[in-house]
Structures are given as C-alpha cells and as structure tokens.
Amino acid sequence: MKGANSADRLLTVDEAAGRLGTGVRFIRRLISERRIEYVKLGKHVRIADSVLTAYVAVRTVAPVRTRRAGYGTAA
C-alpha cells in the first residue's frame, strides 16, 4: 500500500468509511494500528483514494472453484 498519487483525492475518515461501507470506528482503528497509510494535516486526518483501493485489492479473496464429482451431470 505504498505511495498515494499526487492527483489522488484525499478523503475524510467519514468519506473513507462510506466508501468501504464500514463504520468510522473501523477506519480509525486502521489508522491507530498503522495498518493503512494516511495524511495528517494539523489535527485532521485524510486518506488517499488510491490507498483505499490498494487496501481492498490486497484483501480481496478469490473464489475457490472446485468441481464436485457427479454433481450436475446427467447419467
């Protein structure tokens, strides 16, 4: 999750929570545990849009597709 693009939109904690569909508390925990990059502007915290995209991409789990023998086949 390195490097926010300079043209990235900086999101507030509320906006980041809305984008991920989570609560503000979850985003604040990610920040306090240093599990996500953020920008500190005085007392304000901002998160780059690309950082959230990378966070989701790293944690996306691909489906496991296995074929069960004899299931769905005609005899």
LUMLUMDREN-2810 file (N, C-alpha, C; in Angstrom, 1 decimal):
<atoms>
<atom><aa>M</aa><ch>A</ch><at>N</at><xx>0.8</xx><yy>-1.2</yy><zz>0.0</zz></atom>
<atom><aa>M</aa><ch>A</ch><at>CA</at><xx>0.0</xx><yy>0.0</yy><zz>0.0</zz></atom>
<atom><aa>M</aa><ch>A</ch><at>C</at><xx>0.9</xx><yy>1.2</yy><zz>0.0</zz></atom>
<atom><aa>K</aa><ch>A</ch><at>N</at><xx>1.8</xx><yy>1.3</yy><zz>-0.8</zz></atom>
<atom><aa>K</aa><ch>A</ch><at>CA</at><xx>2.8</xx><yy>2.4</yy><zz>-0.8</zz></atom>
<atom><aa>K</aa><ch>A</ch><at>C</at><xx>2.3</xx><yy>3.5</yy><zz>-1.8</zz></atom>
<atom><aa>G</aa><ch>A</ch><at>N</at><xx>2.6</xx><yy>4.7</yy><zz>-1.4</zz></atom>
<atom><aa>G</aa><ch>A</ch><at>CA</at><xx>2.5</xx><yy>5.8</yy><zz>-2.3</zz></atom>
<atom><aa>G</aa><ch>A</ch><at>C</at><xx>1.2</xx><yy>6.3</yy><zz>-2.8</zz></atom>
<atom><aa>A</aa><ch>A</ch><at>N</at><xx>0.7</xx><yy>7.4</yy><zz>-2.2</zz></atom>
<atom><aa>A</aa><ch>A</ch><at>CA</at><xx>-0.5</xx><yy>8.0</yy><zz>-2.8</zz></atom>
<atom><aa>A</aa><ch>A</ch><at>C</at><xx>-0.1</xx><yy>8.8</yy><zz>-3.9</zz></atom>
<atom><aa>N</aa><ch>A</ch><at>N</at><xx>-0.8</xx><yy>8.8</yy><zz>-5.0</zz></atom>
<atom><aa>N</aa><ch>A</ch><at>CA</at><xx>-0.6</xx><yy>9.6</yy><zz>-6.2</zz></atom>
<atom><aa>N</aa><ch>A</ch><at>C</at><xx>-0.9</xx><yy>11.0</yy><zz>-5.8</zz></atom>
<atom><aa>S</aa><ch>A</ch><at>N</at><xx>-0.1</xx><yy>11.9</yy><zz>-6.4</zz></atom>
<atom><aa>S</aa><ch>A</ch><at>CA</at><xx>-0.3</xx><yy>13.3</yy><zz>-6.0</zz></atom>
<atom><aa>S</aa><ch>A</ch><at>C</at><xx>-1.6</xx><yy>13.9</yy><zz>-6.5</zz></atom>
<atom><aa>A</aa><ch>A</ch><at>N</at><xx>-2.2</xx><yy>13.3</yy><zz>-7.5</zz></atom>
<atom><aa>A</aa><ch>A</ch><at>CA</at><xx>-3.5</xx><yy>13.7</yy><zz>-8.0</zz></atom>
<atom><aa>A</aa><ch>A</ch><at>C</at><xx>-4.7</xx><yy>13.0</yy><zz>-7.3</zz></atom>
<atom><aa>D</aa><ch>A</ch><at>N</at><xx>-4.4</xx><yy>12.2</yy><zz>-6.3</zz></atom>
<atom><aa>D</aa><ch>A</ch><at>CA</at><xx>-5.4</xx><yy>11.5</yy><zz>-5.6</zz></atom>
<atom><aa>D</aa><ch>A</ch><at>C</at><xx>-6.3</xx><yy>12.4</yy><zz>-4.8</zz></atom>
<atom><aa>R</aa><ch>A</ch><at>N</at><xx>-7.5</xx><yy>12.0</yy><zz>-4.6</zz></atom>
<atom><aa>R</aa><ch>A</ch><at>CA</at><xx>-8.4</xx><yy>12.8</yy><zz>-3.8</zz></atom>
<atom><aa>R</aa><ch>A</ch><at>C</at><xx>-8.2</xx><yy>12.3</yy><zz>-2.3</zz></atom>
<atom><aa>L</aa><ch>A</ch><at>N</at><xx>-8.0</xx><yy>13.3</yy><zz>-1.4</zz></atom>
<atom><aa>L</aa><ch>A</ch><at>CA</at><xx>-7.9</xx><yy>12.9</yy><zz>0.0</zz></atom>
<atom><aa>L</aa><ch>A</ch><at>C</at><xx>-9.3</xx><yy>12.9</yy><zz>0.6</zz></atom>
<atom><aa>L</aa><ch>A</ch><at>N</at><xx>-9.6</xx><yy>11.8</yy><zz>1.2</zz></atom>
<atom><aa>L</aa><ch>A</ch><at>CA</at><xx>-10.9</xx><yy>11.6</yy><zz>1.8</zz></atom>
<atom><aa>L</aa><ch>A</ch><at>C</at><xx>-10.8</xx><yy>11.8</yy><zz>3.3</zz></atom>
<atom><aa>T</aa><ch>A</ch><at>N</at><xx>-11.9</xx><yy>12.3</yy><zz>3.9</zz></atom>
<atom><aa>T</aa><ch>A</ch><at>CA</at><xx>-12.0</xx><yy>12.4</yy><zz>5.3</zz></atom>
<atom><aa>T</aa><ch>A</ch><at>C</at><xx>-12.3</xx><yy>11.0</yy><zz>5.9</zz></atom>
<atom><aa>V</aa><ch>A</ch><at>N</at><xx>-12.2</xx><yy>10.8</yy><zz>7.2</zz></atom>
<atom><aa>V</aa><ch>A</ch><at>CA</at><xx>-12.4</xx><yy>9.5</yy><zz>7.8</zz></atom>
<atom><aa>V</aa><ch>A</ch><at>C</at><xx>-13.9</xx><yy>9.1</yy><zz>7.5</zz></atom>
<atom><aa>D</aa><ch>A</ch><at>N</at><xx>-14.8</xx><yy>10.0</yy><zz>7.6</zz></atom>
<atom><aa>D</aa><ch>A</ch><at>CA</at><xx>-16.2</xx><yy>9.7</yy><zz>7.3</zz></atom>
<atom><aa>D</aa><ch>A</ch><at>C</at><xx>-16.4</xx><yy>9.2</yy><zz>5.8</zz></atom>
<atom><aa>E</aa><ch>A</ch><at>N</at><xx>-15.8</xx><yy>9.9</yy><zz>4.9</zz></atom>
<atom><aa>E</aa><ch>A</ch><at>CA</at><xx>-15.9</xx><yy>9.5</yy><zz>3.5</zz></atom>
<atom><aa>E</aa><ch>A</ch><at>C</at><xx>-15.2</xx><yy>8.2</yy><zz>3.2</zz></atom>
<atom><aa>A</aa><ch>A</ch><at>N</at><xx>-14.1</xx><yy>7.9</yy><zz>3.9</zz></atom>
<atom><aa>A</aa><ch>A</ch><at>CA</at><xx>-13.4</xx><yy>6.6</yy><zz>3.7</zz></atom>
<atom><aa>A</aa><ch>A</ch><at>C</at><xx>-14.3</xx><yy>5.5</yy><zz>4.2</zz></atom>
<atom><aa>A</aa><ch>A</ch><at>N</at><xx>-14.9</xx><yy>5.7</yy><zz>5.4</zz></atom>
<atom><aa>A</aa><ch>A</ch><at>CA</at><xx>-15.8</xx><yy>4.7</yy><zz>5.9</zz></atom>
<atom><aa>A</aa><ch>A</ch><at>C</at><xx>-17.0</xx><yy>4.5</yy><zz>5.0</zz></atom>
<atom><aa>G</aa><ch>A</ch><at>N</at><xx>-17.5</xx><yy>5.5</yy><zz>4.4</zz></atom>
<atom><aa>G</aa><ch>A</ch><at>CA</at><xx>-18.6</xx><yy>5.4</yy><zz>3.5</zz></atom>
<atom><aa>G</aa><ch>A</ch><at>C</at><xx>-18.2</xx><yy>4.6</yy><zz>2.2</zz></atom>
<atom><aa>R</aa><ch>A</ch><at>N</at><xx>-17.0</xx><yy>4.9</yy><zz>1.7</zz></atom>
<atom><aa>R</aa><ch>A</ch><at>CA</at><xx>-16.5</xx><yy>4.2</yy><zz>0.5</zz></atom>
<atom><aa>R</aa><ch>A</ch><at>C</at><xx>-16.3</xx><yy>2.7</yy><zz>0.8</zz></atom>
<atom><aa>L</aa><ch>A</ch><at>N</at><xx>-15.9</xx><yy>2.4</yy><zz>2.0</zz></atom>
<atom><aa>L</aa><ch>A</ch><at>CA</at><xx>-15.7</xx><yy>1.0</yy><zz>2.3</zz></atom>
<atom><aa>L</aa><ch>A</ch><at>C</at><xx>-16.9</xx><yy>0.3</yy><zz>2.8</zz></atom>
<atom><aa>G</aa><ch>A</ch><at>N</at><xx>-17.9</xx><yy>1.1</yy><zz>3.1</zz></atom>
<atom><aa>G</aa><ch>A</ch><at>CA</at><xx>-19.1</xx><yy>0.5</yy><zz>3.7</zz></atom>
<atom><aa>G</aa><ch>A</ch><at>C</at><xx>-19.0</xx><yy>0.1</yy><zz>5.1</zz></atom>
<atom><aa>T</aa><ch>A</ch><at>N</at><xx>-18.1</xx><yy>0.7</yy><zz>5.8</zz></atom>
<atom><aa>T</aa><ch>A</ch><at>CA</at><xx>-17.8</xx><yy>0.4</yy><zz>7.2</zz></atom>
<atom><aa>T</aa><ch>A</ch><at>C</at><xx>-18.2</xx><yy>1.6</yy><zz>8.1</zz></atom>
<atom><aa>G</aa><ch>A</ch><at>N</at><xx>-18.0</xx><yy>1.4</yy><zz>9.4</zz></atom>
<atom><aa>G</aa><ch>A</ch><at>CA</at><xx>-18.1</xx><yy>2.5</yy><zz>10.3</zz></atom>
<atom><aa>G</aa><ch>A</ch><at>C</at><xx>-16.9</xx><yy>3.3</yy><zz>10.5</zz></atom>
<atom><aa>V</aa><ch>A</ch><at>N</at><xx>-17.0</xx><yy>4.5</yy><zz>11.0</zz></atom>
<atom><aa>V</aa><ch>A</ch><at>CA</at><xx>-15.9</xx><yy>5.4</yy><zz>11.2</zz></atom>
<atom><aa>V</aa><ch>A</ch><at>C</at><xx>-14.9</xx><yy>4.7</yy><zz>12.2</zz></atom>
<atom><aa>R</aa><ch>A</ch><at>N</at><xx>-15.4</xx><yy>4.0</yy><zz>13.2</zz></atom>
<atom><aa>R</aa><ch>A</ch><at>CA</at><xx>-14.5</xx><yy>3.4</yy><zz>14.2</zz></atom>
<atom><aa>R</aa><ch>A</ch><at>C</at><xx>-13.5</xx><yy>2.4</yy><zz>13.5</zz></atom>
<atom><aa>F</aa><ch>A</ch><at>N</at><xx>-14.0</xx><yy>1.6</yy><zz>12.5</zz></atom>
<atom><aa>F</aa><ch>A</ch><at>CA</at><xx>-13.1</xx><yy>0.7</yy><zz>11.8</zz></atom>
<atom><aa>F</aa><ch>A</ch><at>C</at><xx>-11.9</xx><yy>1.5</yy><zz>11.1</zz></atom>
<atom><aa>I</aa><ch>A</ch><at>N</at><xx>-12.2</xx><yy>2.6</yy><zz>10.5</zz></atom>
<atom><aa>I</aa><ch>A</ch><at>CA</at><xx>-11.2</xx><yy>3.3</yy><zz>9.8</zz></atom>
<atom><aa>I</aa><ch>A</ch><at>C</at><xx>-10.2</xx><yy>3.9</yy><zz>10.8</zz></atom>
<atom><aa>R</aa><ch>A</ch><at>N</at><xx>-10.8</xx><yy>4.4</yy><zz>11.9</zz></atom>
<atom><aa>R</aa><ch>A</ch><at>CA</at><xx>-9.9</xx><yy>5.0</yy><zz>13.0</zz></atom>
<atom><aa>R</aa><ch>A</ch><at>C</at><xx>-9.0</xx><yy>3.9</yy><zz>13.6</zz></atom>
<atom><aa>R</aa><ch>A</ch><at>N</at><xx>-9.5</xx><yy>2.7</yy><zz>13.7</zz></atom>
<atom><aa>R</aa><ch>A</ch><at>CA</at><xx>-8.7</xx><yy>1.6</yy><zz>14.2</zz></atom>
<atom><aa>R</aa><ch>A</ch><at>C</at><xx>-7.6</xx><yy>1.3</yy><zz>13.2</zz></atom>
<atom><aa>L</aa><ch>A</ch><at>N</at><xx>-7.9</xx><yy>1.2</yy><zz>11.9</zz></atom>
<atom><aa>L</aa><ch>A</ch><at>CA</at><xx>-6.8</xx><yy>1.0</yy><zz>10.9</zz></atom>
<atom><aa>L</aa><ch>A</ch><at>C</at><xx>-5.7</xx><yy>2.1</yy><zz>11.0</zz></atom>
<atom><aa>I</aa><ch>A</ch><at>N</at><xx>-6.1</xx><yy>3.3</yy><zz>11.2</zz></atom>
<atom><aa>I</aa><ch>A</ch><at>CA</at><xx>-5.2</xx><yy>4.4</yy><zz>11.4</zz></atom>
<atom><aa>I</aa><ch>A</ch><at>C</at><xx>-4.3</xx><yy>4.2</yy><zz>12.6</zz></atom>
<atom><aa>S</aa><ch>A</ch><at>N</at><xx>-5.0</xx><yy>4.0</yy><zz>13.7</zz></atom>
<atom><aa>S</aa><ch>A</ch><at>CA</at><xx>-4.3</xx><yy>3.9</yy><zz>15.0</zz></atom>
<atom><aa>S</aa><ch>A</ch><at>C</at><xx>-3.3</xx><yy>2.7</yy><zz>15.1</zz></atom>
<atom><aa>E</aa><ch>A</ch><at>N</at><xx>-3.7</xx><yy>1.6</yy><zz>14.4</zz></atom>
<atom><aa>E</aa><ch>A</ch><at>CA</at><xx>-2.8</xx><yy>0.4</yy><zz>14.3</zz></atom>
<atom><aa>E</aa><ch>A</ch><at>C</at><xx>-1.8</xx><yy>0.5</yy><zz>13.2</zz></atom>
<atom><aa>R</aa><ch>A</ch><at>N</at><xx>-1.8</xx><yy>1.6</yy><zz>12.5</zz></atom>
<atom><aa>R</aa><ch>A</ch><at>CA</at><xx>-0.9</xx><yy>1.8</yy><zz>11.3</zz></atom>
<atom><aa>R</aa><ch>A</ch><at>C</at><xx>-1.0</xx><yy>0.7</yy><zz>10.3</zz></atom>
<atom><aa>R</aa><ch>A</ch><at>N</at><xx>-2.2</xx><yy>0.3</yy><zz>10.0</zz></atom>
<atom><aa>R</aa><ch>A</ch><at>CA</at><xx>-2.5</xx><yy>-0.7</yy><zz>9.0</zz></atom>
<atom><aa>R</aa><ch>A</ch><at>C</at><xx>-2.8</xx><yy>-0.1</yy><zz>7.7</zz></atom>
<atom><aa>I</aa><ch>A</ch><at>N</at><xx>-3.0</xx><yy>1.2</yy><zz>7.6</zz></atom>
<atom><aa>I</aa><ch>A</ch><at>CA</at><xx>-3.3</xx><yy>1.9</yy><zz>6.4</zz></atom>
<atom><aa>I</aa><ch>A</ch><at>C</at><xx>-2.5</xx><yy>3.2</yy><zz>6.4</zz></atom>
<atom><aa>E</aa><ch>A</ch><at>N</at><xx>-2.1</xx><yy>3.7</yy><zz>5.2</zz></atom>
<atom><aa>E</aa><ch>A</ch><at>CA</at><xx>-1.4</xx><yy>5.0</yy><zz>5.1</zz></atom>
<atom><aa>E</aa><ch>A</ch><at>C</at><xx>-2.4</xx><yy>6.1</yy><zz>5.2</zz></atom>
<atom><aa>Y</aa><ch>A</ch><at>N</at><xx>-2.0</xx><yy>7.2</yy><zz>5.8</zz></atom>
<atom><aa>Y</aa><ch>A</ch><at>CA</at><xx>-2.8</xx><yy>8.4</yy><zz>6.0</zz></atom>
<atom><aa>Y</aa><ch>A</ch><at>C</at><xx>-2.0</xx><yy>9.6</yy><zz>6.0</zz></atom>
<atom><aa>V</aa><ch>A</ch><at>N</at><xx>-2.7</xx><yy>10.7</yy><zz>5.8</zz></atom>
<atom><aa>V</aa><ch>A</ch><at>CA</at><xx>-2.0</xx><yy>12.0</yy><zz>5.8</zz></atom>
<atom><aa>V</aa><ch>A</ch><at>C</at><xx>-2.5</xx><yy>12.8</yy><zz>7.0</zz></atom>
<atom><aa>K</aa><ch>A</ch><at>N</at><xx>-1.6</xx><yy>13.4</yy><zz>7.7</zz></atom>
<atom><aa>K</aa><ch>A</ch><at>CA</at><xx>-2.0</xx><yy>14.2</yy><zz>8.9</zz></atom>
<atom><aa>K</aa><ch>A</ch><at>C</at><xx>-1.8</xx><yy>15.7</yy><zz>8.5</zz></atom>
<atom><aa>L</aa><ch>A</ch><at>N</at><xx>-2.9</xx><yy>16.4</yy><zz>8.5</zz></atom>
<atom><aa>L</aa><ch>A</ch><at>CA</at><xx>-2.9</xx><yy>17.9</yy><zz>8.2</zz></atom>
<atom><aa>L</aa><ch>A</ch><at>C</at><xx>-3.3</xx><yy>18.6</yy><zz>9.4</zz></atom>
<atom><aa>G</aa><ch>A</ch><at>N</at><xx>-2.3</xx><yy>19.0</yy><zz>10.3</zz></atom>
<atom><aa>G</aa><ch>A</ch><at>CA</at><xx>-2.7</xx><yy>19.6</yy><zz>11.6</zz></atom>
<atom><aa>G</aa><ch>A</ch><at>C</at><xx>-3.4</xx><yy>18.5</yy><zz>12.4</zz></atom>
<atom><aa>K</aa><ch>A</ch><at>N</at><xx>-4.6</xx><yy>18.8</yy><zz>12.8</zz></atom>
<atom><aa>K</aa><ch>A</ch><at>CA</at><xx>-5.3</xx><yy>17.8</yy><zz>13.6</zz></atom>
<atom><aa>K</aa><ch>A</ch><at>C</at><xx>-6.2</xx><yy>16.9</yy><zz>12.7</zz></atom>
<atom><aa>H</aa><ch>A</ch><at>N</at><xx>-6.2</xx><yy>17.2</yy><zz>11.4</zz></atom>
<atom><aa>H</aa><ch>A</ch><at>CA</at><xx>-7.1</xx><yy>16.5</yy><zz>10.5</zz></atom>
<atom><aa>H</aa><ch>A</ch><at>C</at><xx>-6.4</xx><yy>15.3</yy><zz>9.9</zz></atom>
<atom><aa>V</aa><ch>A</ch><at>N</at><xx>-7.1</xx><yy>14.2</yy><zz>9.7</zz></atom>
<atom><aa>V</aa><ch>A</ch><at>CA</at><xx>-6.6</xx><yy>13.0</yy><zz>9.1</zz></atom>
<atom><aa>V</aa><ch>A</ch><at>C</at><xx>-7.3</xx><yy>12.8</yy><zz>7.8</zz></atom>
<atom><aa>R</aa><ch>A</ch><at>N</at><xx>-6.5</xx><yy>12.5</yy><zz>6.7</zz></atom>
<atom><aa>R</aa><ch>A</ch><at>CA</at><xx>-7.0</xx><yy>12.3</yy><zz>5.4</zz></atom>
<atom><aa>R</aa><ch>A</ch><at>C</at><xx>-6.4</xx><yy>11.0</yy><zz>4.9</zz></atom>
<atom><aa>I</aa><ch>A</ch><at>N</at><xx>-7.2</xx><yy>10.3</yy><zz>4.0</zz></atom>
<atom><aa>I</aa><ch>A</ch><at>CA</at><xx>-6.8</xx><yy>9.0</yy><zz>3.4</zz></atom>
<atom><aa>I</aa><ch>A</ch><at>C</at><xx>-6.9</xx><yy>9.2</yy><zz>1.9</zz></atom>
<atom><aa>A</aa><ch>A</ch><at>N</at><xx>-5.9</xx><yy>8.9</yy><zz>1.2</zz></atom>
<atom><aa>A</aa><ch>A</ch><at>CA</at><xx>-5.9</xx><yy>9.0</yy><zz>-0.2</zz></atom>
<atom><aa>A</aa><ch>A</ch><at>C</at><xx>-6.8</xx><yy>7.9</yy><zz>-0.8</zz></atom>
<atom><aa>D</aa><ch>A</ch><at>N</at><xx>-7.5</xx><yy>8.2</yy><zz>-1.9</zz></atom>
<atom><aa>D</aa><ch>A</ch><at>CA</at><xx>-8.4</xx><yy>7.2</yy><zz>-2.5</zz></atom>
<atom><aa>D</aa><ch>A</ch><at>C</at><xx>-7.7</xx><yy>6.0</yy><zz>-3.0</zz></atom>
<atom><aa>S</aa><ch>A</ch><at>N</at><xx>-6.5</xx><yy>6.2</yy><zz>-3.5</zz></atom>
<atom><aa>S</aa><ch>A</ch><at>CA</at><xx>-5.7</xx><yy>5.1</yy><zz>-4.0</zz></atom>
<atom><aa>S</aa><ch>A</ch><at>C</at><xx>-5.3</xx><yy>4.1</yy><zz>-2.9</zz></atom>
<atom><aa>V</aa><ch>A</ch><at>N</at><xx>-5.1</xx><yy>4.6</yy><zz>-1.7</zz></atom>
<atom><aa>V</aa><ch>A</ch><at>CA</at><xx>-4.7</xx><yy>3.8</yy><zz>-0.6</zz></atom>
<atom><aa>V</aa><ch>A</ch><at>C</at><xx>-5.9</xx><yy>2.9</yy><zz>-0.2</zz></atom>
<atom><aa>L</aa><ch>A</ch><at>N</at><xx>-7.1</xx><yy>3.4</yy><zz>-0.3</zz></atom>
<atom><aa>L</aa><ch>A</ch><at>CA</at><xx>-8.3</xx><yy>2.5</yy><zz>0.0</zz></atom>
<atom><aa>L</aa><ch>A</ch><at>C</at><xx>-8.4</xx><yy>1.5</yy><zz>-1.1</zz></atom>
<atom><aa>T</aa><ch>A</ch><at>N</at><xx>-8.2</xx><yy>1.9</yy><zz>-2.3</zz></atom>
<atom><aa>T</aa><ch>A</ch><at>CA</at><xx>-8.3</xx><yy>0.9</yy><zz>-3.5</zz></atom>
<atom><aa>T</aa><ch>A</ch><at>C</at><xx>-7.3</xx><yy>-0.2</yy><zz>-3.3</zz></atom>
<atom><aa>A</aa><ch>A</ch><at>N</at><xx>-6.0</xx><yy>0.2</yy><zz>-2.9</zz></atom>
<atom><aa>A</aa><ch>A</ch><at>CA</at><xx>-5.0</xx><yy>-0.8</yy><zz>-2.7</zz></atom>
<atom><aa>A</aa><ch>A</ch><at>C</at><xx>-5.3</xx><yy>-1.7</yy><zz>-1.5</zz></atom>
<atom><aa>Y</aa><ch>A</ch><at>N</at><xx>-5.9</xx><yy>-1.1</yy><zz>-0.4</zz></atom>
<atom><aa>Y</aa><ch>A</ch><at>CA</at><xx>-6.3</xx><yy>-1.9</yy><zz>0.8</zz></atom>
<atom><aa>Y</aa><ch>A</ch><at>C</at><xx>-7.3</xx><yy>-3.0</yy><zz>0.4</zz></atom>
<atom><aa>V</aa><ch>A</ch><at>N</at><xx>-8.3</xx><yy>-2.6</yy><zz>-0.4</zz></atom>
<atom><aa>V</aa><ch>A</ch><at>CA</at><xx>-9.3</xx><yy>-3.5</yy><zz>-0.8</zz></atom>
<atom><aa>V</aa><ch>A</ch><at>C</at><xx>-8.7</xx><yy>-4.6</yy><zz>-1.7</zz></atom>
<atom><aa>A</aa><ch>A</ch><at>N</at><xx>-7.9</xx><yy>-4.2</yy><zz>-2.6</zz></atom>
<atom><aa>A</aa><ch>A</ch><at>CA</at><xx>-7.3</xx><yy>-5.2</yy><zz>-3.6</zz></atom>
<atom><aa>A</aa><ch>A</ch><at>C</at><xx>-6.4</xx><yy>-6.2</yy><zz>-2.9</zz></atom>
<atom><aa>V</aa><ch>A</ch><at>N</at><xx>-5.6</xx><yy>-5.8</yy><zz>-1.9</zz></atom>
<atom><aa>V</aa><ch>A</ch><at>CA</at><xx>-4.8</xx><yy>-6.7</yy><zz>-1.2</zz></atom>
<atom><aa>V</aa><ch>A</ch><at>C</at><xx>-5.6</xx><yy>-7.7</yy><zz>-0.4</zz></atom>
<atom><aa>R</aa><ch>A</ch><at>N</at><xx>-6.8</xx><yy>-7.3</yy><zz>0.1</zz></atom>
<atom><aa>R</aa><ch>A</ch><at>CA</at><xx>-7.6</xx><yy>-8.2</yy><zz>1.0</zz></atom>
<atom><aa>R</aa><ch>A</ch><at>C</at><xx>-8.7</xx><yy>-8.9</yy><zz>0.2</zz></atom>
<atom><aa>T</aa><ch>A</ch><at>N</at><xx>-8.7</xx><yy>-8.8</yy><zz>-1.1</zz></atom>
<atom><aa>T</aa><ch>A</ch><at>CA</at><xx>-9.8</xx><yy>-9.5</yy><zz>-1.9</zz></atom>
<atom><aa>T</aa><ch>A</ch><at>C</at><xx>-9.4</xx><yy>-10.9</yy><zz>-2.0</zz></atom>
<atom><aa>V</aa><ch>A</ch><at>N</at><xx>-10.3</xx><yy>-11.8</yy><zz>-1.7</zz></atom>
<atom><aa>V</aa><ch>A</ch><at>CA</at><xx>-10.1</xx><yy>-13.2</yy><zz>-1.7</zz></atom>
<atom><aa>V</aa><ch>A</ch><at>C</at><xx>-10.8</xx><yy>-13.8</yy><zz>-2.9</zz></atom>
<atom><aa>A</aa><ch>A</ch><at>N</at><xx>-10.1</xx><yy>-14.5</yy><zz>-3.8</zz></atom>
<atom><aa>A</aa><ch>A</ch><at>CA</at><xx>-10.6</xx><yy>-15.1</yy><zz>-5.0</zz></atom>
<atom><aa>A</aa><ch>A</ch><at>C</at><xx>-11.4</xx><yy>-16.3</yy><zz>-4.6</zz></atom>
<atom><aa>P</aa><ch>A</ch><at>N</at><xx>-12.5</xx><yy>-16.6</yy><zz>-5.3</zz></atom>
<atom><aa>P</aa><ch>A</ch><at>CA</at><xx>-13.3</xx><yy>-17.8</yy><zz>-5.0</zz></atom>
<atom><aa>P</aa><ch>A</ch><at>C</at><xx>-12.6</xx><yy>-19.0</yy><zz>-5.4</zz></atom>
<atom><aa>V</aa><ch>A</ch><at>N</at><xx>-12.8</xx><yy>-20.1</yy><zz>-4.7</zz></atom>
<atom><aa>V</aa><ch>A</ch><at>CA</at><xx>-12.3</xx><yy>-21.4</yy><zz>-5.0</zz></atom>
<atom><aa>V</aa><ch>A</ch><at>C</at><xx>-13.3</xx><yy>-22.2</yy><zz>-5.7</zz></atom>
<atom><aa>R</aa><ch>A</ch><at>N</at><xx>-13.0</xx><yy>-22.5</yy><zz>-6.9</zz></atom>
<atom><aa>R</aa><ch>A</ch><at>CA</at><xx>-13.9</xx><yy>-23.2</yy><zz>-7.8</zz></atom>
<atom><aa>R</aa><ch>A</ch><at>C</at><xx>-13.5</xx><yy>-24.7</yy><zz>-7.9</zz></atom>
<atom><aa>T</aa><ch>A</ch><at>N</at><xx>-14.2</xx><yy>-25.5</yy><zz>-7.3</zz></atom>
<atom><aa>T</aa><ch>A</ch><at>CA</at><xx>-13.9</xx><yy>-27.0</yy><zz>-7.4</zz></atom>
<atom><aa>T</aa><ch>A</ch><at>C</at><xx>-15.1</xx><yy>-27.6</yy><zz>-8.0</zz></atom>
<atom><aa>R</aa><ch>A</ch><at>N</at><xx>-14.8</xx><yy>-28.6</yy><zz>-8.7</zz></atom>
<atom><aa>R</aa><ch>A</ch><at>CA</at><xx>-15.9</xx><yy>-29.4</yy><zz>-9.3</zz></atom>
<atom><aa>R</aa><ch>A</ch><at>C</at><xx>-16.2</xx><yy>-30.6</yy><zz>-8.5</zz></atom>
<atom><aa>R</aa><ch>A</ch><at>N</at><xx>-17.4</xx><yy>-30.8</yy><zz>-8.1</zz></atom>
<atom><aa>R</aa><ch>A</ch><at>CA</at><xx>-17.7</xx><yy>-31.9</yy><zz>-7.3</zz></atom>
<atom><aa>R</aa><ch>A</ch><at>C</at><xx>-18.1</xx><yy>-33.1</yy><zz>-8.2</zz></atom>
<atom><aa>A</aa><ch>A</ch><at>N</at><xx>-17.5</xx><yy>-34.2</yy><zz>-8.0</zz></atom>
<atom><aa>A</aa><ch>A</ch><at>CA</at><xx>-17.8</xx><yy>-35.4</yy><zz>-8.8</zz></atom>
<atom><aa>A</aa><ch>A</ch><at>C</at><xx>-19.2</xx><yy>-35.8</yy><zz>-8.8</zz></atom>
<atom><aa>G</aa><ch>A</ch><at>N</at><xx>-19.8</xx><yy>-36.0</yy><zz>-9.9</zz></atom>
<atom><aa>G</aa><ch>A</ch><at>CA</at><xx>-21.2</xx><yy>-36.5</yy><zz>-10.0</zz></atom>
<atom><aa>G</aa><ch>A</ch><at>C</at><xx>-22.3</xx><yy>-35.5</yy><zz>-9.8</zz></atom>
<atom><aa>Y</aa><ch>A</ch><at>N</at><xx>-21.9</xx><yy>-34.2</yy><zz>-9.5</zz></atom>
<atom><aa>Y</aa><ch>A</ch><at>CA</at><xx>-22.9</xx><yy>-33.2</yy><zz>-9.2</zz></atom>
<atom><aa>Y</aa><ch>A</ch><at>C</at><xx>-23.2</xx><yy>-32.5</yy><zz>-10.5</zz></atom>
<atom><aa>G</aa><ch>A</ch><at>N</at><xx>-24.5</xx><yy>-32.5</yy><zz>-10.9</zz></atom>
<atom><aa>G</aa><ch>A</ch><at>CA</at><xx>-24.9</xx><yy>-31.7</yy><zz>-12.0</zz></atom>
<atom><aa>G</aa><ch>A</ch><at>C</at><xx>-24.6</xx><yy>-32.3</yy><zz>-13.4</zz></atom>
<atom><aa>T</aa><ch>A</ch><at>N</at><xx>-24.3</xx><yy>-33.6</yy><zz>-13.4</zz></atom>
<atom><aa>T</aa><ch>A</ch><at>CA</at><xx>-24.0</xx><yy>-34.3</yy><zz>-14.6</zz></atom>
<atom><aa>T</aa><ch>A</ch><at>C</at><xx>-25.1</xx><yy>-35.3</yy><zz>-14.9</zz></atom>
<atom><aa>A</aa><ch>A</ch><at>N</at><xx>-25.5</xx><yy>-35.4</yy><zz>-16.1</zz></atom>
<atom><aa>A</aa><ch>A</ch><at>CA</at><xx>-26.5</xx><yy>-36.4</yy><zz>-16.5</zz></atom>
<atom><aa>A</aa><ch>A</ch><at>C</at><xx>-25.9</xx><yy>-37.8</yy><zz>-16.6</zz></atom>
<atom><aa>A</aa><ch>A</ch><at>N</at><xx>-26.7</xx><yy>-38.8</yy><zz>-16.2</zz></atom>
<atom><aa>A</aa><ch>A</ch><at>CA</at><xx>-26.1</xx><yy>-40.2</yy><zz>-16.2</zz></atom>
<atom><aa>A</aa><ch>A</ch><at>C</at><xx>-26.3</xx><yy>-40.8</yy><zz>-17.6</zz></atom>
</atoms>
